[in-house]
Amino acid sequence: MLYRHNQQSDYAQIDCGLTATVRACNTAFYEIGLEALVGQRTLFFNAPRDWLMSPELLPPCSEQIVIEVLESVEVDQAIIKALQQLREQGYRLALDDFVLTPETRPLLELADIIKVDMLQPLDEASIELYHQHNLQLLAEKVEDTETFERCQALGFTLFQGYFYARPEVHALSARQRGSNHAAHIHLLNALYSKTPDFQRLAYLLVQDPELCVALIRQANSAAHRRTREISSIHQALLMLGMQRLQQLVTTLMLARNGPASLLMLPQLLTRAAMCESLARQFSRAAPDEAFTVGIFSLMHVMLGKKREQLLDSLPLSRDIKQAVRHGEGELGRLLRLVIAHEQGRLEQASSELMEQINRIYLQSHSWATAQLQGV
């Protein structure tokens, strides 16, 4: 499996190996589906170090997956332990662009397959070493019959190259991607449940690797990082806590929902932050509930759903739902105040109140902008 940034490209334009991997994996395993992509055959895919160190990000169906360990992966005790765990879970490992050094030699004991570039000069001593370790040999860049026959004579049993077929681009249309709204609803249900279940939340998150990696990155940002690096979704959930998790996951999810959502996201986050700040300073309403009211006052627009349908599908409190639906109660009063400020309808407010609200708006807008910088 190879990554391409668009359907027309003949080469990989990769700014970040981890991002490329999660996008390719997300499309292949969770959007198109492994069965539709390769049937009962085996799929090879490149895994950068961060991916290898986070086993919960790895795709299911380990018996059909070969994980390629690239030359760029630094080999140390941590990566050796991670690869041992992957083998225990049933994944096969392939070494790509392998260079034998004292540091990389242990990989020969862990690998099942080694890939050899047939466009490079062939080192028969290395081939003999691979046979001694009972590695299955895969010849890549096999372009013609002559190369194929030479590989067979050397004991290669797997072959890859234009001699067989050219890569096919698989992509989803915007409409197909829109069908992921159902998964978003399941995730929102778990996030805003009255009795949060971290195990279910983690299960839902790992089905969206791109969102999962983005969340781990946020957990490791300067604003959240503690004494040690957060390397798994379970660690991120425990460290962030439910309230911050609701904010982050909702933001990251909506940011990836399409260009229209991304344009509306600053307004939504600013509105939610204003509701929260006003609750702290001028109301007895719970600040976290006020933030949630701000979020769900625009959520239906961003997800392209009817407001009633969305609210009925989520386990939000009656006070929150009534505030969003009708602007009722103390939470509704805060929401109406924020919307009136957005629309410039606070002419009758005192200059002192306007000064306070404007200050809260500027702080909220600054916070929203900061949240989106890492998205």
C-alpha positions in Angstrom: 0.0 0.0 0.0 1.4 3.4 -1.1 0.4 6.9 -0.2 -0.6 9.5 -2.8 -1.8 13.0 -1.8 -4.3 13.1 -4.7 -5.7 10.8 -7.4 -3.6 12.4 -10.3 -0.2 12.1 -8.7 2.3 9.5 -9.8 4.6 10.1 -6.9 4.3 10.5 -3.1 4.4 14.1 -1.8 5.0 13.5 1.9 5.5 16.3 4.4 5.0 14.1 7.4 5.4 10.3 7.3 3.1 9.7 10.2 0.3 11.8 8.7 0.7 10.0 5.4 0.5 6.6 7.1 -2.6 7.4 9.1 -4.4 8.9 6.1 -3.6 5.9 4.0 -4.5 3.5 6.8 -7.7 5.3 7.6 -8.9 5.1 4.0 -7.8 1.5 3.4 -9.0 -0.1 6.6 -11.9 1.9 7.9 -13.4 3.7 4.9 -12.9 1.3 1.9 -12.4 -1.8 4.0 -9.7 -4.5 3.8 -12.0 -7.0 2.1 -13.0 -4.6 -0.7 -9.4 -3.6 -1.2 -7.5 -6.9 -1.3 -10.0 -9.7 -0.6 -8.2 -12.6 1.1 -4.7 -11.5 -0.1 -2.0 -9.9 2.0 -1.4 -6.2 2.3 2.0 -4.6 2.9 2.2 -1.1 4.4 5.0 1.2 5.6 4.9 2.1 9.3 7.0 5.0 10.7 8.4 4.7 14.3 5.5 6.5 16.0 3.1 4.0 14.5 5.1 1.0 15.6 5.3 2.3 19.1 1.5 2.7 19.4 0.0 -0.8 18.7 -3.6 0.4 19.3 -3.3 2.4 16.0 -2.5 -0.7 14.0 -5.2 -2.1 11.7 -7.2 -5.3 12.5 -6.9 -8.6 10.6 -3.3 -9.1 11.6 -3.1 -12.3 9.6 -3.5 -10.3 6.4 -1.1 -7.5 7.3 2.6 -7.3 6.7 4.2 -4.3 8.5 7.2 -2.8 6.6 9.9 -1.5 8.8 11.8 1.2 6.9 15.5 2.0 6.9 14.6 5.4 8.5 13.3 3.8 11.7 16.0 4.1 14.4 16.7 0.7 15.9 16.9 0.7 19.7 15.7 -1.5 22.6 12.3 0.3 22.5 11.7 -0.5 18.9 12.9 -4.1 19.2 10.5 -4.6 22.1 7.6 -3.1 20.1 8.4 -5.3 17.1 8.4 -8.4 19.4 5.0 -7.4 20.7 3.7 -7.0 17.1 4.8 -10.5 16.2 3.1 -11.9 19.3 -0.1 -10.2 18.1 0.2 -12.1 14.8 1.6 -9.4 12.5 4.3 -10.3 10.0 7.3 -8.0 9.6 9.1 -7.0 6.5 12.4 -5.1 6.3 12.5 -2.5 3.5 15.8 -0.9 2.3 17.6 -2.9 5.0 21.2 -2.0 5.8 23.1 -4.4 8.0 24.8 -2.8 11.0 25.4 -3.9 14.6 22.3 -1.9 15.5 20.0 -3.4 12.8 21.3 -7.0 13.1 18.6 -8.0 15.7 15.9 -7.2 13.1 17.0 -10.3 11.2 15.7 -12.4 14.1 12.4 -10.6 14.1 11.6 -10.3 10.5 9.6 -12.7 8.3 10.3 -11.1 4.9 13.1 -8.9 3.5 12.6 -6.7 0.5 15.4 -6.3 -2.0 15.6 -3.6 -4.6 16.4 -5.2 -8.0 17.4 -1.9 -9.5 20.4 -1.8 -7.1 23.6 -3.9 -7.4 22.8 -7.3 -5.9 25.0 -8.5 -3.0 24.9 -12.3 -3.1 26.6 -12.6 0.4 23.6 -10.7 1.8 21.2 -13.0 0.0 22.9 -16.0 1.6 22.7 -14.3 5.0 19.0 -13.8 4.6 18.6 -17.5 3.7 20.5 -18.5 6.8 17.9 -16.6 8.9 15.0 -18.3 7.0 13.8 -15.0 5.7 11.3 -15.0 2.8 12.8 -12.9 0.0 10.7 -10.3 -1.8 12.1 -8.8 -5.0 10.8 -5.3 -5.6 11.0 -3.3 -8.8 10.8 -6.3 -11.0 10.4 -4.8 -14.5 10.9 -7.6 -17.0 11.1 -11.4 -17.5 14.9 -11.5 -17.2 14.9 -10.0 -13.8 12.0 -12.3 -12.7 13.9 -15.4 -13.7 17.2 -14.2 -12.1 15.3 -13.6 -8.8 13.7 -17.1 -9.0 17.2 -18.6 -9.4 18.3 -16.8 -6.2 15.5 -18.2 -4.2 13.1 -15.2 -4.2 9.4 -16.3 -3.7 7.7 -12.9 -3.6 7.8 -10.3 -6.4 6.7 -6.8 -6.8 7.0 -4.4 -9.8 5.6 -3.1 -13.1 6.2 -6.6 -14.6 3.0 -7.6 -12.7 0.9 -4.5 -12.5 1.0 -0.8 -11.9 -0.4 0.8 -8.7 -4.1 1.6 -8.7 -5.3 4.7 -6.8 -8.2 4.1 -4.4 -9.9 7.2 -3.0 -13.3 8.1 -1.6 -15.5 10.9 -2.9 -16.6 13.7 -0.6 -20.1 12.1 -0.6 -18.6 8.8 0.6 -16.6 10.5 3.3 -19.8 12.2 4.4 -21.2 8.8 5.4 -18.8 8.9 8.4 -21.3 11.2 10.2 -22.8 8.1 11.8 -19.4 7.3 13.3 -19.2 10.9 14.6 -22.6 10.5 16.3 -21.4 7.3 18.1 -18.3 9.2 19.2 -20.3 12.2 20.5 -22.6 9.8 22.3 -19.6 8.3 24.2 -18.0 11.7 24.8 -21.1 13.3 26.4 -22.5 10.3 28.2 -23.5 10.9 31.8 -21.4 7.9 32.8 -18.3 8.1 30.6 -16.8 4.8 29.5 -13.2 5.3 28.7 -12.8 1.8 27.3 -15.6 2.4 24.8 -14.3 5.8 24.0 -10.8 4.4 23.2 -12.4 1.7 21.1 -14.3 4.3 19.0 -11.3 6.6 18.7 -8.9 3.9 17.4 -11.3 3.2 14.5 -10.3 6.7 13.3 -6.5 6.6 13.2 -6.1 10.1 11.9 -8.2 11.5 14.7 -6.4 9.3 17.2 -2.9 10.5 16.2 -4.1 14.1 16.2 -5.3 13.7 19.8 -2.0 12.1 20.9 -0.2 15.0 19.3 -2.3 17.5 21.2 -1.7 15.6 24.4 2.0 15.9 23.8 1.8 19.6 23.0 3.5 22.2 25.3 0.1 23.0 26.9 -0.5 19.5 28.2 2.8 17.6 28.3 3.9 16.2 31.6 7.0 14.4 32.7 6.9 11.7 30.0 5.7 11.4 26.5 2.2 10.3 25.8 2.4 7.5 23.3 -1.0 5.7 23.4 -4.6 6.8 23.2 -5.3 5.2 26.6 -2.6 7.4 28.2 -4.0 10.5 26.4 -7.5 9.8 27.7 -6.4 9.4 31.3 -4.1 12.4 31.3 -6.5 14.9 29.6 -9.7 14.2 31.6 -13.2 14.2 30.2 -13.9 17.9 30.0 -10.7 18.7 28.0 -11.2 15.5 26.0 -14.7 16.7 25.0 -13.2 20.0 23.8 -10.3 18.4 21.9 -12.0 15.5 20.2 -15.0 17.7 19.1 -12.6 20.3 17.7 -10.4 17.7 15.9 -13.4 15.8 14.6 -15.2 18.9 13.2 -11.9 20.3 11.7 -11.7 17.1 9.5 -15.3 17.2 8.5 -14.7 19.3 5.4 -13.9 22.8 4.3 -17.2 24.3 5.3 -16.9 23.0 8.8 -13.3 24.3 9.1 -14.6 27.8 8.2 -17.3 27.7 10.9 -15.1 26.2 13.6 -13.6 29.4 14.9 -17.1 30.9 15.4 -18.2 27.7 17.2 -15.2 27.5 19.5 -15.4 31.3 20.3 -19.1 31.0 21.0 -18.6 28.0 23.3 -15.7 29.7 25.2 -17.8 32.8 25.6 -20.6 30.8 27.1 -18.2 29.1 29.5 -16.6 32.4 30.6 -19.9 34.2 31.1 -21.1 31.3 33.2 -18.0 31.6 35.4 -18.3 35.4 35.9 -22.0 36.2 35.8 -24.0 33.0 36.4 -24.5 30.0 38.6 -24.7 27.8 35.6 -22.0 25.1 35.3 -19.2 26.4 33.0 -18.7 23.0 31.4 -22.4 22.8 30.6 -22.3 26.3 29.2 -19.4 25.3 26.9 -21.4 22.3 25.7 -24.4 24.5 24.9 -22.2 26.7 22.8 -20.8 23.7 20.9 -24.2 22.1 20.2 -25.8 25.4 19.2 -23.9 25.1 15.8 -23.0 21.4 15.7 -26.1 20.4 13.6 -25.0 22.9 10.9 -21.5 21.6 10.8 -22.6 17.9 10.6 -25.3 18.7 8.1 -28.1 17.3 10.3 -31.4 18.6 11.6 -31.0 20.1 15.1 -33.8 18.0 16.6 -32.5 14.8 15.1 -29.0 15.4 16.5 -30.1 16.4 20.0 -32.5 13.4 20.2 -29.6 11.1 19.4 -27.3 12.3 22.1 -27.3 11.8 25.9 -27.2 15.5 26.8 -29.1 16.8 29.9 -32.6 18.3 29.6 -31.2 21.7 30.6 -28.6 21.6 27.8 -31.1 20.5 25.2 -33.7 23.1 26.2 -31.1 25.8 26.1 -30.0 24.8 22.6 -33.5 24.3 21.2 -35.3 27.2 22.7 -32.8 29.4 24.6 -34.5 28.4 27.9 -33.2 28.5 31.4 -29.9 30.0 32.7 -27.9 28.2 30.1 -30.2 29.5 27.3 -29.9 33.0 28.6 -26.1 32.8 28.3 -26.4 31.5 24.8 -28.8 34.2 23.8 -26.5 36.8 25.1 -23.5 35.5 23.1 -25.6 35.3 19.9 -26.8 38.8 20.5 -23.2 40.0 20.8 -22.3 38.1 17.6 -25.1 39.9 15.7 -24.5 43.3 17.3 -27.8 43.5 19.1 -26.6 44.7 22.5 -27.4 48.4 22.0 -29.2 48.7 25.4 -26.4 47.1 27.4 -24.4 49.5 29.7 -20.9 50.5 28.6 -19.5 48.7 31.6 -21.2 45.4 30.6 -20.2 45.9 26.9 -16.6 46.4 28.0 -16.7 43.1 30.0 -18.4 41.2 27.2 -16.0 42.5 24.6 -13.0 41.5 26.7 -14.5 38.0 27.1 -15.0 37.8 23.4 -11.4 38.8 22.6 -10.1 36.2 25.1 -12.4 33.5 23.7 -11.4 34.3 20.1 -7.8 34.1 21.1 -8.3 30.7 22.8 -10.2 29.4 19.8 -7.4 30.5 17.4 -4.8 28.8 19.6 -6.9 25.5 19.6 -6.9 25.5 15.8 -3.2 26.1 15.3 -2.5 22.4 16.1 -5.3 21.0 14.1 
